[in-house]
């Protein structure tokens, strides 16, 4: 896997990371720490065999990388097609770095009226150009590779920066971490964009002992700027609806540019109750930006324009809204057009099945034309349907859609965007039960509450999942009996799950829930089949 680096935003988080590692490994490594600029681009790993470049791999979903096309080599400056260093030029080795666009080139490209695409961020430009099937636009904008890591097999006794320097790679700049980091000053001195500073353990022996997790490299941590704060003027309000039916209210503000990105809308945190006359059109508000999300922090001056009227009915289907944990939801998730569209968009999004080319506009057109209503309808689409929705490269997008039928059970469960079921919970459920069909069997016979006996699955998450499966049984079974029928051939759970369940715990739950003997016996049988019950 192409691992990421954990991010922190303040000194307390840094101390927690440092003290935790000192306690865990029994080593004070403060003398070996150094800072390195964190380029704001796309992480790329270069794989070599006997010194020759084999391929370039992006991070992908954190478990499986995404291989770039051979054309990417032609548009990235600073790559080495062949390594002469004897430590890296034997067997399989890798070098990791960041592909970035220089700030001057970013501005020049965006200011050229002849270019058909405008990019909001440098990161977006690099990602878009590397993944583009047509590299013509990338040929006009120099992309640069800065190395920042090498195969640990050759760095057990040697500083990886020294190894990379011997190979002739450009490297990200060293940053003084003995004093407070001034990110604004640092950015002004660098040609490439940054989104933080990476603090690394420099001593190879110590770094090798700090074992990575499933996603995190372990020996480094990224320090990122805290909220970028600015003021803006409210010019209107907007209500949208999400895939779970939650009503999301945003403030429309006069366009404001922060760190090179222009924002038009501001999210409202749960601390603000708009029905209490706190925000009106014309109000001057304080906003904060972190990780590209713009949020309302404070109201500095109340405007004299109209205020937002609290919603009582869904703006998409007119169903009466319900309140859950002080948030408004539309309960009509089976028929509300807004919810159905949001679910479809999330299903094909990067956080779902990541079907590139099938974006929000295409989903809107396909839904409005009656071609799709629920996620299983996507797999009945033809190339002509996609062409009618003006989807570029419709044949490629259609094939990508069909190929998603080979994903994992956990990935499909996450893509359904069931309230309360995030990545960690989805992974744990599949590790325990092995497949969605097993979970569906338990829920359909009324034994769904047994899911609560699994770690990370709370009562609320279990309720949402069982409720979704019960009311969308046709959808889930059409998916499992149709395009995703091969999921049943994947290894079942139990062996991957670290804990087993006491039989008495199941029986106590059965008594509490008034299960009949048939349900109890079938539940115990299923849990035995997936090795979940203690022998």
C-alpha positions in Angstrom: 0.0 0.0 0.0 1.0 3.6 -0.5 0.8 4.9 3.0 -0.1 8.4 4.1 1.1 10.6 6.9 -1.0 11.5 9.9 -1.8 15.2 10.2 -1.8 17.5 13.3 -2.8 21.1 13.7 -1.4 22.3 17.0 1.5 21.8 19.5 -0.6 19.6 21.9 -1.2 17.1 19.1 2.5 17.0 18.4 3.4 16.3 22.0 0.8 13.6 22.1 2.4 11.9 19.0 5.9 12.4 20.4 5.3 11.2 24.0 3.2 8.3 22.7 6.1 7.0 20.6 8.7 7.6 23.4 6.5 5.5 25.7 5.9 2.8 23.0 9.5 2.4 21.8 11.4 3.6 24.9 13.6 5.9 22.9 14.1 9.7 23.1 14.5 10.6 19.4 14.2 14.4 19.7 17.8 14.9 18.5 17.1 13.1 15.2 13.9 15.0 14.2 14.0 17.3 11.2 11.4 19.2 9.2 10.7 19.0 5.5 8.3 21.0 3.4 5.1 19.1 2.5 4.5 19.8 -1.1 0.8 20.3 -2.0 0.6 18.0 -5.1 0.1 14.3 -5.7 2.1 11.6 -4.0 3.8 9.2 -6.5 5.9 6.1 -5.9 8.5 5.2 -8.6 9.1 1.4 -8.7 12.5 0.3 -10.1 13.9 -3.1 -11.0 17.7 -3.4 -11.3 17.8 0.4 -11.5 15.3 0.7 -14.4 11.9 2.5 -13.9 9.0 0.0 -14.1 6.0 2.2 -13.3 4.6 5.1 -11.3 1.9 4.5 -8.7 -0.5 6.9 -7.0 -1.9 6.4 -3.5 -5.3 5.0 -4.8 -7.5 4.0 -1.9 -4.6 3.5 0.6 -4.6 -0.3 0.1 -4.2 -0.6 -3.7 -2.3 2.0 -5.7 -3.3 3.5 -9.0 -0.8 2.9 -11.8 -0.3 5.9 -14.1 -0.1 5.6 -17.8 3.3 5.5 -19.6 2.6 9.0 -20.9 3.0 10.5 -17.4 6.8 9.9 -17.7 6.9 12.4 -20.5 5.2 15.3 -18.6 6.9 15.0 -15.2 10.2 16.8 -14.8 12.8 15.4 -12.4 12.0 11.7 -12.7 15.0 9.3 -13.2 14.4 6.6 -15.7 17.5 4.8 -14.6 19.4 4.7 -11.2 23.1 4.3 -11.0 23.4 4.2 -7.3 24.5 0.6 -6.4 22.2 0.5 -3.3 19.1 1.3 -5.4 20.1 -0.4 -8.6 19.6 -4.0 -7.6 16.3 -5.9 -7.4 13.0 -4.2 -6.7 13.3 -0.8 -5.1 11.2 2.3 -4.8 11.5 6.0 -4.5 8.6 8.2 -3.2 8.0 11.8 -3.9 5.5 14.6 -4.7 4.5 15.7 -8.1 3.7 19.5 -8.0 3.2 22.4 -10.3 5.1 25.6 -9.6 3.0 28.5 -8.4 4.0 30.7 -11.3 3.1 28.1 -13.9 -0.3 27.5 -12.1 -1.2 31.2 -12.4 0.0 31.4 -16.0 -2.1 28.5 -17.1 -5.2 29.7 -15.4 -4.9 33.2 -16.7 -4.6 32.0 -20.3 -8.1 32.4 -21.9 -7.4 29.8 -24.5 -7.1 27.0 -21.9 -10.5 25.2 -21.7 -10.1 24.1 -18.0 -9.6 26.3 -14.9 -8.3 24.7 -11.8 -9.1 26.0 -8.3 -6.0 24.5 -6.6 -2.5 23.4 -7.6 -3.3 20.0 -6.2 -6.4 19.7 -8.4 -4.4 20.7 -11.4 -1.7 18.0 -10.9 -4.3 15.3 -10.1 -6.4 16.2 -13.1 -3.5 16.2 -15.5 -1.9 13.0 -14.3 -5.2 11.1 -14.5 -6.2 12.6 -17.9 -6.3 10.3 -20.8 -5.2 13.2 -23.0 -1.8 14.5 -21.9 -1.8 17.5 -24.2 -2.7 20.0 -21.5 -0.1 18.6 -19.2 2.5 19.0 -21.9 1.9 22.8 -21.6 2.4 22.9 -17.8 5.6 21.6 -16.3 5.0 19.1 -13.5 7.9 18.5 -11.2 8.9 15.5 -9.1 10.5 16.2 -5.7 11.7 13.0 -3.9 11.2 12.6 -0.1 11.6 8.9 0.6 13.4 5.7 -0.5 13.1 2.0 0.1 13.9 1.3 3.7 16.0 -1.7 2.7 18.7 0.6 1.5 18.2 3.2 4.2 18.7 1.1 7.3 22.1 2.7 8.1 22.1 5.6 5.6 20.1 8.8 5.7 17.5 8.5 2.8 18.1 12.1 1.8 21.8 11.2 1.1 20.7 8.2 -1.0 18.3 10.4 -3.0 20.9 13.1 -3.5 23.4 10.5 -4.8 20.8 9.5 -7.4 20.3 13.1 -8.5 16.8 13.6 -7.3 15.5 17.0 -6.4 14.2 17.0 -2.8 11.7 19.0 -0.8 13.3 21.8 1.2 14.5 21.4 4.8 12.5 23.5 7.3 13.8 24.8 10.7 11.6 23.3 13.4 13.5 24.7 16.4 11.1 27.7 16.3 7.5 28.3 15.5 6.8 27.6 11.8 5.7 30.6 9.8 3.8 28.9 7.0 3.1 32.2 5.1 6.8 33.2 5.1 7.8 29.6 4.2 5.5 29.6 1.2 6.8 32.9 0.0 10.3 31.4 -0.3 9.4 28.2 -2.2 8.5 27.8 -5.9 6.0 25.0 -5.2 2.8 25.1 -3.1 2.9 23.5 0.4 0.2 22.5 2.8 2.3 21.9 5.9 5.6 20.7 7.2 6.5 17.0 7.7 8.5 16.2 10.9 10.5 13.1 10.4 12.7 10.8 12.5 16.1 11.1 10.8 18.0 8.2 12.4 17.4 5.1 10.2 17.6 2.7 13.1 15.0 4.5 15.1 12.7 5.1 12.1 12.8 1.4 11.2 11.5 0.5 14.7 8.5 2.8 14.4 6.2 0.4 12.6 3.5 1.7 10.2 -0.2 1.2 10.7 -2.6 0.2 7.9 -2.5 3.7 6.6 0.2 5.7 8.4 4.0 5.5 7.9 4.6 5.8 11.6 8.0 7.5 11.6 6.7 11.0 10.5 3.9 13.4 11.1 2.6 16.3 9.1 2.1 19.7 10.9 -0.5 21.7 9.1 -1.6 25.3 9.5 -4.5 25.9 11.8 -7.6 27.6 10.5 -7.0 30.3 8.0 -9.3 33.1 9.2 -11.0 35.8 7.2 -14.2 37.9 7.2 -16.9 37.8 4.6 -20.3 39.3 3.9 -23.5 37.2 3.7 -25.5 37.7 0.5 -27.9 34.8 0.8 -28.8 31.3 2.0 -28.9 27.8 0.4 -30.4 24.5 1.6 -29.2 21.2 0.2 -29.9 17.6 1.1 -27.4 14.8 1.6 -27.5 11.1 0.9 -28.6 10.4 4.5 -31.5 12.9 4.1 -29.9 15.5 6.3 -30.7 19.1 5.4 -27.5 21.1 5.1 -27.7 24.9 5.3 -24.9 27.0 3.9 -24.4 30.8 3.8 -23.8 32.3 0.4 -21.1 35.0 0.7 -19.6 37.6 -1.5 -16.7 35.7 -3.3 -13.6 35.7 -1.1 -10.2 34.2 -1.9 -8.2 32.5 0.8 -4.8 30.9 0.1 -5.5 31.0 -3.6 -9.0 29.4 -3.5 -12.2 31.4 -4.0 -15.1 30.5 -1.8 -18.8 31.3 -2.4 -20.5 29.3 0.4 -19.8 28.8 4.1 -20.9 25.8 6.2 -22.8 26.4 9.4 -21.6 24.5 12.5 -24.0 22.9 14.9 -23.3 25.7 17.5 -25.3 28.2 15.4 -29.1 28.1 15.5 -30.3 30.2 12.6 -33.8 30.5 13.8 -32.6 32.8 16.6 -31.8 35.7 14.3 -28.1 35.2 14.5 -27.3 35.6 10.8 -29.0 37.9 8.2 -28.2 39.0 4.7 -25.6 41.7 5.0 -24.0 40.3 8.2 -20.2 40.4 8.5 -19.0 37.0 9.6 -15.7 35.5 10.5 -14.9 32.3 8.6 -12.3 29.7 9.0 -10.8 27.3 6.3 -9.2 24.0 7.1 -8.7 21.1 4.7 -10.5 23.1 2.0 -13.7 23.4 4.1 -15.0 26.9 4.8 -16.9 27.1 8.1 -18.7 29.9 10.0 -16.7 30.8 13.2 -18.4 33.9 14.5 -20.8 36.7 13.6 -19.0 40.0 13.9 -21.7 42.4 12.7 -25.4 41.6 12.3 -26.9 42.7 8.9 -30.2 44.3 8.4 -31.4 42.1 5.5 -33.8 39.1 5.7 -32.9 36.1 7.8 -33.2 32.4 7.0 -36.7 31.0 7.6 -36.5 27.6 9.4 -37.6 24.7 7.1 -40.5 22.5 8.2 -40.8 20.5 5.0 -38.3 19.0 2.6 -37.6 21.4 -0.3 -37.4 18.4 -2.7 -40.4 16.3 -1.9 -42.4 18.4 0.6 -42.3 15.7 3.3 -42.4 17.0 6.9 -38.9 17.1 8.3 -37.9 15.3 11.5 -35.2 16.3 14.0 -32.4 13.9 15.0 -29.6 15.1 17.4 -30.6 18.8 16.7 -30.3 18.3 12.9 -33.1 18.2 10.4 -33.7 15.2 8.1 -36.1 14.2 5.4 -37.5 10.7 6.4 -38.6 10.0 2.8 -35.3 8.4 1.7 -37.0 5.9 -0.6 -38.8 8.4 -2.8 -37.3 11.9 -2.2 -35.6 12.9 -5.5 -33.0 15.0 -3.6 -31.9 12.1 -1.5 -31.9 9.6 -4.3 -29.7 11.9 -6.5 -27.4 12.5 -3.6 -27.0 8.7 -3.0 -26.3 8.1 -6.6 -23.7 10.9 -6.7 -22.0 9.5 -3.5 -22.1 6.0 -4.8 -20.0 6.9 -7.9 -17.8 9.5 -6.1 -14.2 9.1 -5.1 -15.4 8.1 -1.6 -17.6 5.5 -3.1 -16.7 3.4 -6.1 -14.7 6.2 -7.7 -16.2 6.0 -11.2 -14.3 8.8 -13.0 -16.3 10.5 -15.7 -19.6 9.9 -14.2 -19.9 13.2 -12.3 -22.8 15.0 -10.6 -24.1 16.7 -13.8 -24.3 13.3 -15.6 -26.1 11.8 -12.7 -28.6 14.6 -12.7 -29.3 14.1 -16.4 -29.6 10.3 -16.1 -32.0 10.7 -13.2 -34.1 13.4 -14.8 -34.4 11.3 -18.0 -35.7 8.3 -16.0 -32.8 6.1 -16.7 -31.7 5.7 -13.1 -33.4 6.0 -9.7 -31.4 3.8 -7.4 -27.8 2.6 -7.4 -28.6 -0.8 -8.9 -30.1 1.0 -12.0 -26.5 2.2 -12.8 -25.6 -1.4 -13.9 -28.4 -1.4 -16.5 -27.1 1.6 -18.3 -25.8 1.2 -21.8 -23.1 3.2 -23.6 -25.9 4.9 -25.6 -27.5 6.0 -22.3 -24.2 7.6 -21.2 -23.8 9.3 -24.6 -27.3 10.7 -24.3 -26.3 12.2 -20.9 -23.3 13.8 -22.7 -20.8 11.7 -20.7 -17.3 12.1 -22.3 -15.6 8.9 -23.4 -18.9 7.0 -22.6 -17.4 3.6 -23.7 -14.5 3.9 -21.2 -16.8 5.1 -18.4 -19.2 2.3 -19.0 -16.4 -0.3 -18.9 -15.1 1.3 -15.6 -18.6 1.0 -14.2 -18.8 -2.7 -15.1 -15.4 -3.3 -13.6 -16.5 -2.0 -10.2 -18.3 -5.3 -9.8 -15.0 -6.8 -8.7 -14.5 -4.6 -5.6 -14.5 -5.8 -2.0 -17.6 -6.3 0.2 -16.4 -3.6 2.5 -15.9 -1.1 -0.3 -19.5 -1.7 -1.5 -20.9 -1.3 2.0 -19.1 2.0 2.3 -20.3 3.1 -1.1 -24.0 2.7 0.0 -23.5 5.6 2.4 -25.6 4.2 5.2 -25.9 6.7 8.1 -23.5 5.7 10.9 -21.5 3.2 8.8 -18.1 4.8 8.1 -15.0 3.1 6.8 -13.9 1.7 10.1 -17.3 0.2 10.9 -17.8 -1.2 7.4 -14.3 -2.9 7.5 -15.0 -4.4 10.9 -18.4 -5.8 9.9 -16.9 -7.5 6.8 -13.9 -8.8 8.7 -16.4 -10.3 11.1 -19.1 -11.7 8.9 -17.3 -12.0 5.6 -19.9 -10.7 3.2 -22.9 -8.5 2.7 -25.1 -11.5 2.0 -24.5 -12.9 5.5 -25.3 -9.5 7.0 -28.5 -9.3 4.8 -29.5 -12.8 6.0 -29.2 -11.9 9.7 -31.1 -8.6 9.2 -33.9 -10.2 7.1 -34.7 -12.8 9.7 -34.8 -10.2 12.5 -31.4 -11.0 14.0 -29.7 -7.7 13.0 -29.1 -6.6 16.6 -26.4 -9.3 16.8 -24.2 -6.8 14.8 -24.0 -4.7 18.0 -21.9 -7.5 19.6 -19.1 -6.6 17.1 -16.6 -3.9 18.3 -17.0 -0.5 16.7 -20.7 -1.1 15.9 -22.9 0.9 18.3 -26.6 0.6 18.8 -27.3 3.7 16.6 -25.2 2.4 13.7 -26.8 -1.0 14.0 -30.2 0.6 13.9 -29.4 2.6 10.8 -27.9 -0.4 9.0 -30.8 -2.7 9.8 -33.3 -0.1 8.9 -31.6 0.6 5.5 -31.3 -3.2 4.7 -35.0 -3.8 5.6 -36.3 -0.9 3.5 -33.9 -1.4 0.6 -33.9 -5.2 0.4 -34.7 -5.1 -3.2 -31.8 -2.9 -4.0 -29.2 -4.9 -2.0 -30.4 -8.2 -3.4 -30.4 -6.9 -7.0 -26.8 -5.8 -6.5 -25.7 -9.1 -4.9 -27.6 -11.3 -7.4 -26.6 -9.2 -10.3 -23.4 -7.2 -10.9 -21.8 -8.1 -7.5 -22.7 -11.8 -7.4 -19.0 -12.7 -7.4 -18.6 -11.1 -4.0 -19.8 -14.3 -2.5 -16.6 -16.1 -3.8 -14.4 -13.9 -1.5 -13.1 -15.5 1.7 -15.6 -15.3 4.6 -14.9 -13.5 7.8 -14.0 -14.8 11.3 -10.4 -15.5 10.6 -9.6 -11.8 10.1 -11.6 -10.6 13.0 -9.6 -10.4 16.2 -12.4 -11.2 18.7 -14.9 -14.0 19.1 -18.4 -13.7 20.6 -19.6 -15.7 23.6 -22.6 -17.8 22.9 -24.2 -16.6 26.1 -24.0 -13.0 24.8 -26.0 -14.0 21.8 -28.6 -15.9 23.9 -29.0 -12.9 26.3 -29.6 -10.7 23.3 -32.1 -13.2 21.9 -34.1 -13.2 25.2 -34.0 -9.4 25.4 -35.3 -9.1 21.8 -37.8 -11.9 22.0 -36.3 -14.0 19.2 -38.0 -17.4 18.5 -36.0 -20.7 18.6 -35.7 -20.7 14.8 -34.1 -17.3 14.7 -31.7 -18.1 17.6 -30.6 -21.4 16.0 -30.1 -19.9 12.6 -28.1 -17.0 14.1 -25.8 -19.3 16.1 -25.4 -21.4 13.0 -24.3 -18.4 10.8 -21.9 -17.1 13.5 -20.4 -20.6 13.8 -19.9 -20.7 10.0 -17.9 -17.5 10.0 -15.9 -18.6 13.1 -17.3 -15.8 15.3 -18.5 -18.0 18.2 -16.1 -19.0 20.9 -15.7 -22.8 20.8 
